[in-house]
Amino acid sequence: MNILKVFLIMFLSIVFFELKADEKNDEFKNKILKNIRCLICQGQSVYDSESDFASSIKLIVDQKIDEEVSEEKIYEFLREKYGDWIIYDPKLKKNTYILWLLPILLFFLGGAILYKKISIINK
Amino acid sequence: MKNKLSLIILFIFLIFCFIIFYKGLNNSNIYTPKTSGEKNIPIFKAKDFNSNILIDSEKIFKKNDYYIVNIWASWCVPCRNEHPLLMELSKIKSVKLIGLNYKDNSNNAKNFISELGNPYSQILIDKDGILAVEFGAYGVPETFIIGKNKKIIKKFLGPINQKIFDEIKLIIK
């Protein structure tokens, strides 16, 4: 009877850990799919899209995850095939400098204006 | 004087914004991947349409030959429209046509070929669309020109028309 209990606990814990691992894998896969833009239903991510293109991309991402390809390498593969636009999160490079730096510049400019105004009022 | 200067700066800024938005309104917001520029051909294994044997891409594309890879499916209406031009292209001896049968039912695909003719020297099966993604395609039909250096030198989105046909002939001349 005791042996049966031990086996039952072992079996349940294996099932539990496998489920947990699957859940983690799905989360990782969904994170990647949500960052890929569907080229057919533009404005939708591959995760949300039901197009033929999206279903092929889902299969490819699945395959790459199984092959233990890193997230960045998956994005690189897709960028090489379809250009930067396919990824929602643009990389910091020559033609995206303005995109990344302009908000920071505007933030500091706004801060400087605000600081000046406040110091004038305080005077 | 100071107020005048800030007004001028504000005015220039507004004009700058107006030009940016006006230009943006005229731009198409539908993205299409680049169709020119050399790209490496993918390395893959695919099943042959007739024999069902797994073939290595290295054995399909050889140096010093032009290849046209055409993605098609029997359910795709524009593929039917471009087919007569593909038949014409198949008569040119300096080029080999490779068909990529995309997410298709094999019986329907066989009927399509027997009804309209077979312009392809080889047809590969792409059951789940992975091969099309490897080529950088996102729809059907799409056509890729592979140069003598074994690189994709040009890609055509959508069906081949007379203009594209003439352009292909110029490339492979």
HADDOCK unambig.tbl for C-alpha pairs under 7 A between the chains (distance, minus, plus):
assign (segid A and resid 53 and name CA) (segid B and resid 138 and name CA) 5.76 0.50 0.50
assign (segid A and resid 56 and name CA) (segid B and resid 128 and name CA) 6.31 0.50 0.50
assign (segid A and resid 56 and name CA) (segid B and resid 129 and name CA) 5.32 0.50 0.50
assign (segid A and resid 56 and name CA) (segid B and resid 130 and name CA) 5.68 0.50 0.50
assign (segid A and resid 60 and name CA) (segid B and resid 130 and name CA) 6.51 0.50 0.50
assign (segid A and resid 81 and name CA) (segid B and resid 136 and name CA) 4.64 0.50 0.50
assign (segid A and resid 82 and name CA) (segid B and resid 33 and name CA) 5.37 0.50 0.50
assign (segid A and resid 82 and name CA) (segid B and resid 136 and name CA) 6.11 0.50 0.50
assign (segid A and resid 83 and name CA) (segid B and resid 33 and name CA) 6.26 0.50 0.50
